[in-house]
Amino acid sequence: MTGRVGYDDLAVGSEIGEASYPATRLSLVKYCGASGDFNVIHWNERIAKSVGLPDVIAHGMFTMAQAGRFVTDWAGPGAMVTEFGVRFSSPVVVPDDDVGATITVSGQVEEKLDGNRVVLALTARSASTKVLTRARAVVRLP
Amino acid sequence: MALNRDYLGKAFPPGDPYEVSRVKIAEFADAIGDGNPLFRDRDAAREAGFPDVIAPPTFAIVITIASSSRAVADPGLNLNYAMVVHGEQRFEYSRPLAAGDVVTAQVTIDDIRDAGRNAMMTTRTEIRTAGGELVCTAYSTLVERGGAA
């Protein structure tokens, strides 16, 4: 998926595909260390449940990062993300098994702007639940 | 146990400069499972027109967390972090962060409000180079479950 997206080839409503990404307990431990966010609800099941969560949940930013990965893979190396925003509508629950959770991201072109920029509307789901809403990225294409 | 409204509008002075490194970018990319060569291979990044490896679009959260942790952990704010979940996040970029950038982050508490039983706080973090170039503005909304006044 490299550099094959042309601004002129895209229309409002164009689908830009779908991809699925795993989220395991190991992913979250690594993300704690890489991001510096060590909130216990991302690694301690006992405390997560004691504060009313169903289980350990993924960092919202881990989920957003998967949506970002989807966008940068689609856009290719000559593109640039100029704006990226999401609302975290539901947590990604990550069970303590060998599979973990799956985050599935898809998107479409919502608007074409000047300067070779497009607004992408993104959807992210885990276990059939929408985990991101109002997810938008503005990408400047080469 | 409510959030301290006196912190509304409070700006926290920028901390020590943060140096964006190739190693940290690679660690972050690995943690999110992203094998994109732009985040690991300097030659690939240069071929795409960047001075060095660039950071994934959500990498700025690393710098944001390092700065906003001083606000979040300020006992005077009275935020119960175990009850906190992330509500919203938005980034605006003038360019991607790249290895070699030395930046500072200024955090301002833009909003504190209740939403039903929860309290919500929005911070704005401006990430600038030593030369004053605004590279990224990050808006973060944290939700303190059950934290309404």
Interface residues (C-beta under 8 A of the other chain):
Chain A: Y21 P22 S27 K30 Y31 G33 A34 S35 G36 D37 N39 V40 I41 I47 V51 G52 I57 H59 G60 M61 F62 M64 A65 Q66 G68 R69 V71 T72 D73 P77 G78 M80 V81 T82 E83 F84 G85 V86 R87 F88 P91 R134 A137
Chain B: K24 E27 F28 D30 A31 I32 G33 D34 N36 P37 L38 A44 E47 A48 G49 P56 P57 T58 I61 V62 I65 A66 S69 Y81 A82 M83 V84 V85 H86 G87 E88 Q89 R90 F91 E92 Y93 S94 R95 P96 Y139 R145
